[in-house]
C-alpha cells in the first residue's frame, strides 16, 4: 500500500478554507482514498496537488459511485476525478 503523504500545513485554496477532513495528495488512487476514508472514519477528503495547494474535495459517495462505473480501473488517481469535475461541459 502506498503511504499517505500529509501536507505540512493546511492552506486555503480555491474551495475555501481548509477543513478538519484528512488531507491527501492528488496522485493517490481511488482505492487507497477509500481505504483512508474508512480508516479515518470520514465521508470526505481534501485533495492537494504536488505543491501542497488545495485542489478539491472528494466524498465517499463520489468515489464509490465512480468505482461502480464502467470507467473505473485500479489505476485511476484522484487528480483525474478532480480534472473531470472541473472540465468545461459542452
N, C-alpha and C positions, 0 to 999 in steps of 0.2 A: 504494500500500500504506500502511496506517496504521502509523505508527511505534509501537514498543513503549515504553510509559512504565514505567520501573523504579522501584519504591518506594525512597525514600531510605534505608530501613533494613530489616532482616529481623526483623520482630516474631514473637512466638509467638502462637498463636491456638487456636481450638477443636480443630484437628487435631494440636496438639502443637508442639514446637519447629520452627523453620524448617530447611529442608534446603538442600543445595547446588544444587538444581534451579533453573532460571530462574524468576523471579517475574514474573507478568503481571497485567494488570487484568481484572476480570470482564466488562468491556464489549467485550473482544476477540472476534472471530468465530472459529468453529471452524476455518475455512480458514486464517486468519492464525496461529492457535495451532499448527496442524500445520506450517506453514512455519517458525515459530520453533523448534519441536522439531527439525525437520530441520536447520536451521542450527546449532543448539546441540548437535546430536548427543546428544539426551537422550530418555528414554522418558516423562518426566512434567514437568508444570509446576505451580508453586504459584500459586494464584489469590488475588488481593487485591481487596477492594471499593474504592470511591472514597475511603474514609478511610484506606486503607493496611492495613486489618486482613485477616489471612489468613482466607479463607472456604472453602478447599478445595484439593484436589489433583486433577489430571486426568491420565490416562495416554494414550499414543498409541493403545493398543488401544481405549479407551473412545471417543475422538474418531473413529477410523477406523470403528468399529462403528456409531456414530451417523450418520456421513456416508453409510454404505451403506444406511441405513434409510429408510423412507417419510416420516418426519417432517422430514428434513433439507432446509433451504434455505440459500443462501449468506449469509443474514442472521442465523442463529442465533448467539447470543452464549454465552460460557462461563457467564455468570450464569444463563442459562436451564437449562443442564445441571446446575449445582450446585443450583438450586431444585428440579429434578425429582428429584434424588438424595436430597434432604432432606425431600421432601413425604411426609406420612403415607400409608401404603398402606392401602387398605380391602379 
